[in-house]
Amino acid sequence: MVTGVVLLVVVATKFVHGAWVVCLLIPSLVAILHAISRHYAQVAAQLSLNGLAPAEGVGQAWQGQPKVVIPVSGVHRGTLAAVRFARSLSHDVTAVTVAITPEAAAALEAKWRVWVPDVPLVVLESPFRSIMEPLVGFLHQTDARKPERGLAVVVLPEFITANWWQHFLHNQTALLLKTLLVYRRRQPGEASRVVINVPFHLER
């Protein structure tokens, strides 16, 4: 009660001299802390195992090996590392690229036949130079093929630069695709897509 009286006195006598900041700041902080508390409670409720039987927790396994898709923009050491990893997951591996120009697509196909002849490469046409829309459309087509084997697993080649600031100059398309696939709004009960980054570290 004494603290409350002092607060009222200070606010009444010093309001125009800066006490209004306290009146604004304290309720804002309380509201923010309550919002954070509600968020943690919601996360804990959705991750809780309450009401879930141990036998049904993991669910049914996919029938057969997963369908793996590797988006590529070129053939380099990072790409080959991603292909090796993808083939360790499944025999059903498909690489896909978006043809921005016919010349670049032809050069990529020729190099792919030399270095990765046993993994099919699908070239998607994109007359409007869009990359995300053709890739997402191809993933939906792959999902529809033998749906009992789950959604297609996406393996993203990524090279890690020697200096942190150089990372902003590379891998932006892969980062955008991963963000689009992982954070897109899902329907209730819809399965989540697995996206795996395969890093290749560059030396100084």
One Martini backbone bead per residue (centre of mass of N, CA, C, O) as a GRO file, in nm:
protein
  204
    1MET     BB    1   0.058   0.062  -0.021
    2VAL     BB    2   0.296   0.255   0.000
    3THR     BB    3   0.395   0.216  -0.287
    4GLY     BB    4   0.132   0.313  -0.422
    5VAL     BB    5   0.133   0.599  -0.303
    6VAL     BB    6   0.405   0.686  -0.415
    7LEU     BB    7   0.331   0.647  -0.709
    8LEU     BB    8   0.101   0.853  -0.719
    9VAL     BB    9   0.267   1.097  -0.632
   10VAL     BB   10   0.477   1.092  -0.855
   11VAL     BB   11   0.282   1.102  -1.095
   12ALA     BB   12   0.135   1.370  -1.011
   13THR     BB   13   0.411   1.554  -0.979
   14LYS     BB   14   0.600   1.406  -1.239
   15PHE     BB   15   0.470   1.359  -1.516
   16VAL     BB   16   0.595   1.598  -1.702
   17HIS     BB   17   0.908   1.502  -1.596
   18GLY     BB   18   0.884   1.157  -1.668
   19ALA     BB   19   0.662   0.960  -1.542
   20TRP     BB   20   0.524   0.865  -1.812
   21VAL     BB   21   0.732   0.647  -1.880
   22VAL     BB   22   0.654   0.449  -1.655
   23CYS     BB   23   0.352   0.420  -1.736
   24LEU     BB   24   0.439   0.287  -2.014
   25LEU     BB   25   0.659   0.069  -1.951
   26ILE     BB   26   0.540  -0.130  -1.743
   27PRO     BB   27   0.290  -0.237  -1.903
   28SER     BB   28   0.458  -0.333  -2.144
   29LEU     BB   29   0.632  -0.542  -1.993
   30VAL     BB   30   0.399  -0.711  -1.883
   31ALA     BB   31   0.278  -0.787  -2.159
   32ILE     BB   32   0.530  -0.927  -2.272
   33LEU     BB   33   0.560  -1.142  -2.047
   34HIS     BB   34   0.282  -1.272  -2.092
   35ALA     BB   35   0.330  -1.353  -2.388
   36ILE     BB   36   0.571  -1.538  -2.332
   37SER     BB   37   0.426  -1.729  -2.138
   38ARG     BB   38   0.211  -1.826  -2.341
   39HIS     BB   39   0.408  -1.944  -2.545
   40TYR     BB   40   0.535  -2.160  -2.361
   41ALA     BB   41   0.269  -2.304  -2.300
   42GLN     BB   42   0.198  -2.384  -2.592
   43VAL     BB   43   0.454  -2.545  -2.654
   44ALA     BB   44   0.427  -2.751  -2.423
   45ALA     BB   45   0.147  -2.863  -2.511
   46GLN     BB   46   0.238  -2.961  -2.806
   47LEU     BB   47   0.493  -3.142  -2.686
   48SER     BB   48   0.333  -3.319  -2.528
   49LEU     BB   49   0.262  -3.668  -2.419
   50ASN     BB   50  -0.015  -3.629  -2.347
   51GLY     BB   51  -0.239  -3.875  -2.472
   52LEU     BB   52   0.007  -4.062  -2.564
   53ALA     BB   53   0.094  -4.353  -2.687
   54PRO     BB   54   0.381  -4.527  -2.728
   55ALA     BB   55   0.291  -4.691  -2.988
   56GLU     BB   56   0.188  -4.402  -3.144
   57GLY     BB   57   0.419  -4.193  -3.148
   58VAL     BB   58   0.579  -4.275  -3.416
   59GLY     BB   59   0.438  -4.462  -3.598
   60GLN     BB   60   0.442  -4.517  -3.921
   61ALA     BB   61   0.636  -4.628  -4.153
   62TRP     BB   62   0.774  -4.602  -4.431
   63GLN     BB   63   0.729  -4.733  -4.752
   64GLY     BB   64   1.023  -4.751  -4.803
   65GLN     BB   65   1.210  -4.537  -4.952
   66PRO     BB   66   1.286  -4.230  -4.988
   67LYS     BB   67   1.228  -3.936  -5.154
   68VAL     BB   68   1.489  -3.764  -5.330
   69VAL     BB   69   1.580  -3.412  -5.354
   70ILE     BB   70   1.815  -3.214  -5.561
   71PRO     BB   71   1.899  -2.897  -5.569
   72VAL     BB   72   2.060  -2.740  -5.853
   73SER     BB   73   2.319  -2.504  -6.011
   74GLY     BB   74   2.568  -2.708  -6.000
   75VAL     BB   75   2.899  -2.859  -6.045
   76HIS     BB   76   3.047  -2.957  -5.738
   77ARG     BB   77   3.168  -3.057  -5.441
   78GLY     BB   78   2.903  -2.999  -5.291
   79THR     BB   79   2.721  -3.166  -5.476
   80LEU     BB   80   2.864  -3.442  -5.440
   81ALA     BB   81   2.814  -3.460  -5.135
   82ALA     BB   82   2.503  -3.459  -5.155
   83VAL     BB   83   2.479  -3.714  -5.330
   84ARG     BB   84   2.610  -3.912  -5.136
   85PHE     BB   85   2.406  -3.871  -4.909
   86ALA     BB   86   2.146  -3.938  -5.065
   87ARG     BB   87   2.238  -4.235  -5.139
   88SER     BB   88   2.237  -4.324  -4.831
   89LEU     BB   89   1.915  -4.301  -4.807
   90SER     BB   90   1.865  -4.368  -5.128
   91HIS     BB   91   1.769  -4.484  -5.460
   92ASP     BB   92   1.561  -4.232  -5.478
   93VAL     BB   93   1.720  -4.002  -5.683
   94THR     BB   94   1.675  -3.646  -5.762
   95ALA     BB   95   1.763  -3.399  -5.975
   96VAL     BB   96   1.721  -3.030  -5.981
   97THR     BB   97   1.666  -2.768  -6.227
   98VAL     BB   98   1.667  -2.426  -6.331
   99ALA     BB   99   1.611  -2.273  -6.643
  100ILE     BB  100   1.716  -1.964  -6.725
  101THR     BB  101   1.906  -2.077  -6.954
  102PRO     BB  102   1.984  -2.284  -7.210
  103GLU     BB  103   2.294  -2.277  -7.183
  104ALA     BB  104   2.318  -2.347  -6.880
  105ALA     BB  105   2.162  -2.614  -6.895
  106ALA     BB  106   2.347  -2.759  -7.099
  107ALA     BB  107   2.608  -2.743  -6.930
  108LEU     BB  108   2.498  -2.896  -6.684
  109GLU     BB  109   2.421  -3.161  -6.825
  110ALA     BB  110   2.703  -3.232  -6.931
  111LYS     BB  111   2.839  -3.241  -6.650
  112TRP     BB  112   2.650  -3.449  -6.517
  113ARG     BB  113   2.712  -3.695  -6.706
  114VAL     BB  114   3.007  -3.718  -6.600
  115TRP     BB  115   2.971  -3.713  -6.269
  116VAL     BB  116   2.632  -3.810  -6.260
  117PRO     BB  117   2.500  -4.063  -6.437
  118ASP     BB  118   2.305  -4.223  -6.201
  119VAL     BB  119   2.151  -3.939  -6.175
  120PRO     BB  120   1.881  -3.779  -6.231
  121LEU     BB  121   1.803  -3.488  -6.439
  122VAL     BB  122   1.587  -3.214  -6.391
  123VAL     BB  123   1.455  -2.973  -6.621
  124LEU     BB  124   1.324  -2.656  -6.559
  125GLU     BB  125   1.116  -2.430  -6.682
  126SER     BB  126   1.170  -2.048  -6.680
  127PRO     BB  127   1.056  -1.774  -6.839
  128PHE     BB  128   1.045  -1.579  -6.556
  129ARG     BB  129   1.292  -1.653  -6.359
  130SER     BB  130   1.176  -1.860  -6.171
  131ILE     BB  131   1.248  -2.083  -5.892
  132MET     BB  132   1.042  -2.166  -5.672
  133GLU     BB  133   0.788  -2.259  -5.828
  134PRO     BB  134   0.908  -2.505  -5.985
  135LEU     BB  135   1.017  -2.657  -5.735
  136VAL     BB  136   0.751  -2.689  -5.579
  137GLY     BB  137   0.601  -2.836  -5.807
  138PHE     BB  138   0.793  -3.081  -5.816
  139LEU     BB  139   0.746  -3.173  -5.525
  140HIS     BB  140   0.444  -3.232  -5.556
  141GLN     BB  141   0.482  -3.453  -5.768
  142THR     BB  142   0.657  -3.636  -5.588
  143ASP     BB  143   0.450  -3.673  -5.361
  144ALA     BB  144   0.229  -3.816  -5.549
  145ARG     BB  145   0.439  -4.031  -5.568
  146LYS     BB  146   0.392  -4.257  -5.366
  147PRO     BB  147   0.256  -4.151  -5.078
  148GLU     BB  148   0.342  -4.386  -4.874
  149ARG     BB  149   0.653  -4.250  -4.877
  150GLY     BB  150   0.604  -3.968  -4.857
  151LEU     BB  151   0.769  -3.698  -4.855
  152ALA     BB  152   1.001  -3.532  -4.996
  153VAL     BB  153   1.340  -3.518  -4.965
  154VAL     BB  154   1.555  -3.242  -4.901
  155VAL     BB  155   1.875  -3.178  -5.052
  156LEU     BB  156   2.116  -2.927  -4.962
  157PRO     BB  157   2.357  -2.766  -5.101
  158GLU     BB  158   2.645  -2.633  -4.904
  159PHE     BB  159   2.871  -2.367  -4.864
  160ILE     BB  160   3.132  -2.278  -4.639
  161THR     BB  161   3.278  -2.008  -4.551
  162ALA     BB  162   3.559  -1.868  -4.404
  163ASN     BB  163   3.383  -1.610  -4.379
  164TRP     BB  164   3.098  -1.478  -4.255
  165TRP     BB  165   3.046  -1.244  -4.470
  166GLN     BB  166   3.045  -1.438  -4.728
  167HIS     BB  167   2.762  -1.573  -4.689
  168PHE     BB  168   2.595  -1.334  -4.825
  169LEU     BB  169   2.705  -1.428  -5.131
  170HIS     BB  170   2.565  -1.706  -5.060
  171ASN     BB  171   2.296  -1.938  -5.050
  172GLN     BB  172   2.018  -1.784  -5.095
  173THR     BB  173   1.838  -1.990  -5.240
  174ALA     BB  174   1.853  -2.213  -5.025
  175LEU     BB  175   1.742  -2.041  -4.793
  176LEU     BB  176   1.471  -1.971  -4.926
  177LEU     BB  177   1.371  -2.261  -4.967
  178LYS     BB  178   1.384  -2.353  -4.674
  179THR     BB  179   1.192  -2.138  -4.563
  180LEU     BB  180   0.948  -2.215  -4.741
  181LEU     BB  181   0.925  -2.519  -4.644
  182VAL     BB  182   0.931  -2.488  -4.324
  183TYR     BB  183   0.732  -2.205  -4.286
  184ARG     BB  184   0.493  -2.296  -4.403
  185ARG     BB  185   0.163  -2.334  -4.410
  186ARG     BB  186  -0.019  -2.581  -4.247
  187GLN     BB  187  -0.223  -2.836  -4.231
  188PRO     BB  188  -0.408  -3.027  -4.052
  189GLY     BB  189  -0.211  -3.326  -4.042
  190GLU     BB  190   0.026  -3.245  -4.195
  191ALA     BB  191   0.313  -3.318  -4.314
  192SER     BB  192   0.652  -3.289  -4.282
  193ARG     BB  193   0.929  -3.162  -4.427
  194VAL     BB  194   1.246  -3.273  -4.514
  195VAL     BB  195   1.545  -3.073  -4.451
  196ILE     BB  196   1.884  -3.101  -4.582
  197ASN     BB  197   2.200  -3.001  -4.500
  198VAL     BB  198   2.512  -2.998  -4.698
  199PRO     BB  199   2.821  -2.926  -4.600
  200PHE     BB  200   3.094  -2.724  -4.751
  201HIS     BB  201   3.415  -2.644  -4.670
  202LEU     BB  202   3.602  -2.365  -4.696
  203GLU     BB  203   3.908  -2.238  -4.746
  204ARG     BB  204   4.151  -1.982  -4.708
   0.00000   0.00000   0.00000
